[in-house]
Amino acid sequence: MKKIIIAAAFVVLTTPAIAGSCPEKIAMIDKALVQGNVPNAEQVKKLRDQGEKLHKEGGHGASVTVLSSAMKLAGLDN
């Protein structure tokens, strides 16, 4: 029972931190796309849009994963 309570507390406390990183990642990708120096720009844009959609739907963990993939593909630091 103690492990369940600890796991639940971890999820509750870390979700806002994960959710807060989504907009930062989106902004970094957008900035790079505007500058026009992104390799694989079409794929990066698709992943960026998918990540934003997941973020808006509340899937913050999945959003971070997708956005991190977009950043890696774009050659940006995570």
N, C-alpha and C positions, 0 to 999 in steps of 0.2 A: 504494500500500500504506500509506503514511504517513497519508493521509486516512482510510482505513478504521480504522486503529488509533486515531486521534484521535476519530473519530465513536463508536467503541465505548467508549472511555474516557469520553466525555461522557455517553453513555446510562447507563453503570454508575454514574457519580458523581452524576448528577442524579435518577435514579429514587427514591432514598430521600428526597430533598428534596420531590419531587412527592408521594410517598406520604404524607409527614408532614403535608402541607397538607390532605389529604382530611378527617381527623377534625376539624380546626379549622373547616373550612367546614361540615361536618355539624353541629357544635355550635352555630355561629352561626345556622344555619337553624332548628335545634330550639328555641333560645332565643327566636327571633322568633315561631315558631309557638305556643309556650306562652304568650307574652305576648298573642297573639290580635290583633295589629295588622298582619297580613300580607295585602296584596292578593293575590288569586288563590291563596289558601291551598291549595286542592285540587291545582292544577297544581304549585305549589311542592313540596308533599308528595310527589307522584309523581316529580318530578325528583330530589328529595332521596333517595328510596328507590332509584331507579335508580343514582344516583351512589354510594350506599353499597354496592350490589350489585357494581358495577364495581370499587370499591376492594377489596372482599373477594376478588374473582376475580383481582386483580392488574393490572387495567386502570387504572392510576393516572392516566395522561394523559387518558384518556376520562372518568374519574371527575371530575377537576378541571374539565374542560370542562362536563360536565353540572351539577355543583354550582355552578359560576360562573353558569350560565344560571339556575339556581334562585334564586341570590342576587340576580341582576339583576332577575328577575321579582318578587322579594319586596321590592325597593327597598333591599337591603343593599349596603354597600360591599364590593368584592372586595379 
